[in-house]
Amino acid sequence: MASRLARHVVLAAIALGGAPAYAAGLLDQVAARLDEAPVIRGGFEQTRKVAGFAMPLVSRGDFVLARGRGLVWHTRAPIASSLLLTPRGLTMRGADGSVQQRWQADAQPGLRAALEAILAVLRADAPALAQRFAVAGEVQGKQGWKLALTPTDADMRRVLTRVDLAGDRFVREVRLQEASGDSTVVRLLAPMAAGADAAREIAVD
């Protein structure tokens, strides 16, 4: 998710707001279908469409997402890099592991809430989503579900206008629509529950 995601995180201050009763019921249904694994790992393919570019930008890699700790997002191709998100902040590293950029949550107004929102989206964390987004969607069949999330904070809406999620036991697809007209689709590939040792990748210096 690289630098554009980092920009979103730094710029966005997501306000807390209540969810309508129908949305709360929908989120309860989705939550009942999700795997409760504290640690999830898998691969990803990200396709980004940018205004002015005829061809989409495609990147691939793998991730580890741990409840209460955060996310490590390793881009393997076309250019290796990594992005670490935790409640304490965000760190970007180059292919050699050197720190390229770092933001501390305590030093950036709204950063902690924005980080928590991103982690909530990737886990489809029902209580956190209800606090930060207006929610619509549906459950499908025995396992499937879709959610359409609209940020409730004006500052966030200047950057990101809508998030669409789809999944089953895990989130499988995330679609981000930006106010600029750019868009990103992230497909999470073969997500699975992982052991606690996988969470050691999410470490803060």
C-alpha positions as CSV (number, residue, x, y, z in Angstrom):
1,M,0.0,0.0,0.0
2,A,3.1,2.2,0.1
3,S,3.3,6.0,0.1
4,R,-0.2,6.9,-1.0
5,L,-1.7,4.9,1.9
6,A,0.8,6.5,4.2
7,R,-0.4,9.9,2.9
8,H,-4.0,8.9,3.6
9,V,-3.2,7.9,7.1
10,V,-1.3,11.1,7.9
11,L,-4.0,13.4,6.4
12,A,-7.1,11.6,7.7
13,A,-8.6,12.3,11.1
14,I,-11.6,10.0,11.4
15,A,-14.3,11.1,13.7
16,L,-16.3,8.7,15.9
17,G,-20.0,8.4,15.1
18,G,-22.9,6.0,15.8
19,A,-24.3,3.5,13.4
20,P,-28.1,3.2,12.5
21,A,-29.8,0.2,14.0
22,Y,-30.0,-1.6,10.6
23,A,-26.3,-1.2,10.0
24,A,-25.5,-2.5,13.5
25,G,-27.6,-5.6,12.7
26,L,-25.8,-6.1,9.4
27,L,-22.4,-5.8,11.0
28,D,-23.4,-8.4,13.7
29,Q,-24.3,-10.8,10.9
30,V,-21.0,-10.2,9.2
31,A,-19.1,-10.6,12.4
32,A,-20.7,-14.0,13.0
33,R,-19.3,-15.2,9.7
34,L,-15.7,-14.0,10.3
35,D,-12.9,-16.2,11.6
36,E,-11.9,-15.2,15.1
37,A,-8.2,-15.9,14.6
38,P,-6.0,-13.4,16.4
39,V,-3.4,-13.6,13.7
40,I,-4.1,-13.7,9.9
41,R,-1.5,-14.0,7.1
42,G,-1.7,-14.3,3.4
43,G,-0.8,-12.7,0.0
44,F,-2.1,-9.7,-1.8
45,E,-2.5,-8.2,-5.3
46,Q,-3.0,-4.5,-5.4
47,T,-4.3,-2.7,-8.6
48,R,-4.2,1.1,-8.6
49,K,-5.7,3.3,-11.2
50,V,-4.2,6.8,-11.3
51,A,-5.5,9.7,-13.3
52,G,-3.2,10.4,-16.2
53,F,-1.9,6.9,-16.4
54,A,-3.3,4.6,-19.1
55,M,-2.2,1.4,-17.4
56,P,-3.0,0.5,-13.8
57,L,-0.2,0.1,-11.3
58,V,0.0,-3.5,-10.0
59,S,1.9,-4.7,-7.0
60,R,2.1,-8.0,-5.1
61,G,3.3,-9.2,-1.8
62,D,2.2,-10.7,1.5
63,F,1.0,-9.5,4.9
64,V,0.6,-10.4,8.6
65,L,-2.3,-8.9,10.5
66,A,-2.4,-9.4,14.3
67,R,-5.3,-8.2,16.6
68,G,-4.0,-5.7,19.1
69,R,-0.6,-5.4,17.5
70,G,-1.0,-4.2,13.9
71,L,-0.2,-5.0,10.3
72,V,3.0,-5.6,8.3
73,W,2.5,-5.2,4.6
74,H,5.4,-6.6,2.5
75,T,5.5,-5.5,-1.2
76,R,7.6,-8.0,-3.1
77,A,7.1,-6.8,-6.7
78,P,7.6,-4.7,-8.7
79,I,9.7,-2.9,-6.1
80,A,10.4,-4.4,-2.6
81,S,9.3,-2.4,0.4
82,S,7.4,-2.8,3.6
83,L,4.8,-0.9,5.6
84,L,4.3,-1.4,9.3
85,L,1.2,-0.1,11.0
86,T,0.7,-0.3,14.7
87,P,-1.4,1.7,17.2
88,R,1.9,3.6,17.9
89,G,2.5,4.8,14.4
90,L,3.5,3.9,10.8
91,T,6.9,2.9,9.5
92,M,8.0,2.5,5.8
93,R,11.1,0.6,4.9
94,G,13.0,0.1,1.7
95,A,14.2,-3.2,0.1
96,D,17.3,-3.2,2.3
97,G,15.3,-2.8,5.5
98,S,16.3,0.8,6.1
99,V,13.6,3.2,7.4
100,Q,12.5,5.6,4.8
101,Q,9.7,7.4,6.6
102,R,8.2,7.1,10.1
103,W,5.2,8.8,11.8
104,Q,4.5,8.6,15.5
105,A,0.8,8.5,16.5
106,D,1.4,10.8,19.4
107,A,2.9,13.5,17.2
108,Q,0.2,13.5,14.5
109,P,-3.4,14.6,15.4
110,G,-5.9,11.9,14.3
111,L,-3.2,9.4,13.3
112,R,-4.1,6.9,15.9
113,A,-7.7,6.9,14.9
114,A,-6.8,6.6,11.2
115,L,-4.5,3.6,11.9
116,E,-7.2,1.9,13.9
117,A,-9.7,2.5,11.0
118,I,-7.4,0.9,8.5
119,L,-6.8,-2.2,10.7
120,A,-10.6,-2.4,11.3
121,V,-11.2,-2.4,7.5
122,L,-8.8,-5.2,6.9
123,R,-10.3,-7.3,9.7
124,A,-13.9,-6.2,9.0
125,D,-14.0,-5.3,12.7
126,A,-17.7,-4.7,13.2
127,P,-17.6,-2.5,16.4
128,A,-14.8,-0.3,15.0
129,L,-16.4,0.1,11.6
130,A,-19.7,1.1,13.1
131,Q,-17.9,3.9,15.0
132,R,-16.1,5.4,12.0
133,F,-18.3,4.8,8.9
134,A,-21.8,4.9,7.6
135,V,-22.5,1.3,6.6
136,A,-24.6,-0.5,4.0
137,G,-24.4,-4.0,2.5
138,E,-25.7,-7.5,2.6
139,V,-24.9,-11.0,3.6
140,Q,-24.8,-13.6,0.7
141,G,-25.5,-17.3,0.9
142,K,-24.0,-19.2,3.8
143,Q,-20.7,-17.4,4.1
144,G,-20.4,-14.4,1.8
145,W,-21.0,-10.7,2.6
146,K,-20.4,-7.3,1.2
147,L,-20.1,-3.9,2.9
148,A,-20.1,-0.4,1.5
149,L,-18.5,2.1,4.0
150,T,-18.7,5.9,3.8
151,P,-16.4,7.9,6.0
152,T,-18.4,10.1,8.5
153,D,-15.7,12.7,8.9
154,A,-15.3,15.7,6.5
155,D,-11.5,15.7,6.6
156,M,-11.5,12.0,5.7
157,R,-14.0,12.5,2.9
158,R,-11.6,15.0,1.2
159,V,-9.2,12.1,0.7
160,L,-11.3,8.9,0.6
161,T,-15.0,8.8,-0.4
162,R,-15.9,5.2,-0.1
163,V,-14.6,1.7,0.9
164,D,-16.2,-1.5,-0.4
165,L,-15.4,-4.8,1.3
166,A,-16.3,-8.3,0.3
167,G,-15.4,-11.6,2.0
168,D,-16.5,-14.8,3.8
169,R,-14.5,-16.1,6.8
170,F,-11.9,-13.4,5.9
171,V,-11.9,-10.1,4.1
172,R,-11.1,-11.1,0.4
173,E,-11.3,-7.7,-1.4
174,V,-11.0,-4.0,-0.5
175,R,-11.9,-1.3,-2.9
176,L,-10.9,2.3,-2.1
177,Q,-12.3,5.2,-4.0
178,E,-10.5,8.5,-3.5
179,A,-11.8,12.0,-3.8
180,S,-9.2,12.7,-6.5
181,G,-10.8,10.0,-8.7
182,D,-8.0,7.6,-8.3
183,S,-9.0,4.1,-7.0
184,T,-7.3,1.0,-5.6
185,V,-8.4,-2.6,-5.4
186,V,-6.7,-4.9,-3.0
187,R,-7.3,-8.6,-3.2
188,L,-6.2,-10.7,-0.2
189,L,-5.0,-14.0,-1.5
190,A,-5.3,-17.2,0.5
191,P,-5.8,-15.5,3.9
192,M,-5.5,-18.0,6.8
193,A,-5.2,-18.2,10.6
194,A,-1.6,-18.1,11.7
195,G,0.3,-19.0,14.9
196,A,1.4,-16.4,17.4
197,D,5.0,-16.7,16.1
198,A,3.8,-14.9,12.9
199,A,3.0,-11.8,14.9
200,R,6.7,-11.4,15.8
201,E,7.0,-9.8,12.3
202,I,5.1,-6.8,13.7
203,A,7.8,-5.3,15.8
204,V,8.6,-1.7,16.6
205,D,12.2,-0.5,17.0
